[in-house]
């Protein structure tokens, strides 16, 4: 992974940390942990434009 991209992500999350995190925690994260966090925060962003299949769904919580 490009180090410049990782540094930009780190600065983004230091300025505006996810709920429950502090800038200090983001600053101390490993590059791998930072990328994992970013992936899980943004993994559903591409689903917003897609329509879901019609049908019957059961959600179990």
PyMOL commands that set and color helices and strands:
alter all, ss='L'
color gray80, all
select helices_A, chain A and resi 3-15+23-28+31-42+45-47
alter helices_A, ss='H'
color red, helices_A
deselect
rebuild
show_as cartoon
